[in-house]
Amino acid sequence: MTAAPARLDVRAISRFFRALGDDTRLRIVALLAHGELCVCHLQEALDLSQPSVSRHLAILRSAGIVEDRREGSWVHYRLSTQADPSRERQLRELVRGFVGRAAIRRDVERLLRARGPGRCRTVE
């Protein structure tokens, strides 16, 4: 009798790639590659509503791709350091592939216009 092969646990990597399988979430990752951002900055850079941006960020957070930090009324997000070196490498290569893309360049231009001291909008 031969032993049954051990089950390969792919849930974490599957969740990682599913979270990245959306245009908006890829754009968010590309913007966060520039550093920590407030939700309102992402909102303006992507020209999306706050609930939409927050929903995408929740999926990225659940997959361990981003982490958040609360500061008063604002929530700031940044890319998470990946515990798995393979995932860290894949995320870094993905971000590197965004360089020079027209859509990402437009997002960054909007981000630069939206960003600045005191530029965060208050939550109404």
N, C-alpha and C positions, 0 to 999 in steps of 0.2 A: 504494500500500500504506500502511496506517496502522499505526502502532506499537502493539504490545500494551500495554494499560494496566499501569502498575506495580503489583505486588502490594502490598497494604496489609498491613503486619506488625501483626497484632492480638494476637499471642500474649501479650504482657505484660498488656495490659488485660483479655484474656480470663481469664488466670490470676487477676488481681486480682478480677474479679467472681465467678469460680467459688469462690474462697476465701471471699468474703463471702456466698455462697449457702447458708449453713447457720445454723440458729438459734443453736447453741452458739457458733460463731465470731463471730456478730454480738453476742452477749452479752459475749464476751471483749473485743471492740473497744469496746463501750460502757463496760466497766469500766476499760479501759486509757486511755480518754479522761480519766479522773480522775488519771492519772499512772502512773509505773512501779510494777509490782507483782511480787511474788514468785509463783512457781508455786503455792506452798501457799496464798496468799491467794486466788488464782483458784479453786483447788480447793474451798476452803471456801465462797466466795461462790456458786459454781455448784452445789455439792453433787455434785461429780463426782470420780471417781478420778484420781489423779496421771497414770497412763498415758493416760487419755482427754483430759485437759487438755493434756498434752504433745503428743499427736498433733495436736490442733486448732491448737496454737501452731506446730507444725512446718509445717503447711499455710499459716498466715498469714505465717510467716517466709519461706517459699519464694516467696510471692507479693509479698514486699517490703512487707507491711503492718505487721509488727512487727519489732523487733530485740531482741536479748537481750544480757545482761551477766551474767557469772558472778561470784559473790562467795562464795568458799569452797564449801560444798556446795549453795548456793542459786543458782537462775537467776532473774534479774529480766527482765521484758519491758516494753517501752514501744512506743507507736505510732511508726512510722518517719516521718520527714519525707519526703514524696513528691517525687521529682525532677521529675515531670511536674506542672505547676501545675493541670492539669485533674483529675488524680487526687487531688491535695491538696484541691481544692475539693469533689470528690465525697465524699471520706472525711469532711471537716468537716461537710458537709450531712447525711450519713448519721448521724453522731454527734448532730448537733443534733436530728434527728428522734426520737432516743431519749428526749429530755427528757420527763418526765411519764408514761412508759409504766409500767404497774403491774409487769410482770415485771422490768424493769430496776431499778425502785425497790426491789423485794425483793432483787435481787442486790446492790445498793449497801448496803442495810441489813445484809445478811449480811457483806458486805465490811468494813463499819465495825466490826462485832463481832469479826471475825477478825483485823483488822489491829492492829498496835501493836508497840512495842519488844519484842524478844525473843519475839515470837509465832510466828515461823517454826518449823515443825517440823523436827527433824533427819531426814535421810534414813536409813531403816533398811535 
